[in-house]
Amino acid sequence: MSKYDSLWQYIRQNYQQDFTLTFDEIEKIAGIPLDHSFLRFKKELVNYGFTVEKISLKKRTVKFNRL
């Protein structure tokens, strides 16, 4: 079980195409602060049919793509 499971489940259930979430939205959905470990855990998202395309520190957003 991953600390981002709730985020991955949310993404799988609510998105059919590519989309972007803010860091604040991710933290609210996941129920935990977003930290550098996200870079390690993002590979799990493939199991849910998505990948992380881009993380923008300046805009504080993460762009997700449907596989």
N, C-alpha and C positions, 0 to 999 in steps of 0.2 A: 504494500500500500504506500502510495506516494503522498507527500504533503500537498501536492497540487491536484489530487484526484477530483476534488469538487470542481475545480476550474475545468479540467479536461471533460468531465461529464457535462458541465454547463455548455461548453463549446459544442460538443457532439449533439446535444439536444436542441440547441438554439440557432445554429448557423448551417446554411447549406452551401455557401460560397465564401470567397475571401472576405475578410473584414479586419478592422483595427479596434483594439481596446486600449484605453489609457491605463497607466500604472495604477491609478486610483480605482478604476473599475475592476481590474484584476485582483487587487487586494481585497476589495469588497466581496467579490465572488468567491475567492479562495479562502477568505477569512483569516489570512495571515499577511504580514508585510512582504512585499516583493523584495528579494535580495539577490545576491550574485548566484546563489544556488539554482535559481531559475535557469541559468545557462546550462547546468547539468541535467536538470529535470525535463527540459523542453523536448528532449529526444523521445520521451514517453508519449508525446502527443501523436506520434505516427500511429500508435495503436488505436487511436480514436479518429483516424482519417484526416488529420491535419498536420501541417508543419509550421514552424515559425519562419517567416520570410525575412523580417527586419525588426530589429529593436532600435528605437530612436531614443537615446538618452536626452537629447535636446528637447524633443517634443513630448517625452515621457509616454511613448506609445509602443505597442507591439502589433505588428501586422501578421495575421495568420492566413495560411492558404489551405484550401481543400485539396487533398490528393486526388 
